[in-house]
Amino acid sequence: AFYLWAPAPDGDAWGLTRRLAEQGGVLVSPGEFYGPLGAGHVRVAVVQPDDRIALVVERLAAAAG
């Protein structure tokens, strides 16, 4: 597995977690689950095949659009 740590806009990791689930169908973890240094970030476990990740990107682009 590959883990990507991404900063959340305005430090709102819970809001970004919600948005990614609702608009992209992807589950991530708020960084604070992993300690105080993770606050303001989300942790993404990149474990899906490339075609599934591409689908998430398409969904998020459409939602932003």
C-alpha positions, 0 to 999 in steps of 0.5 A: 500500500502507498499512503498519501498525506494531503493538506486539507483546505483551511485545515478542515480534514473532516470537511475534506473527508466528507466531501471526498466520500460524498462527491468522489465515493472515496474513503480517507482518514482524517489525519488526527486519527494518527496523532496531533501532527496529522491534524489538518491533513487527510491520509489516503491509502492508494490501494486501488487499481489505476482505473478505479483511481481515475474514476474518482478523479472524474467524479471529483472533477464533475462535482467541481465543475 
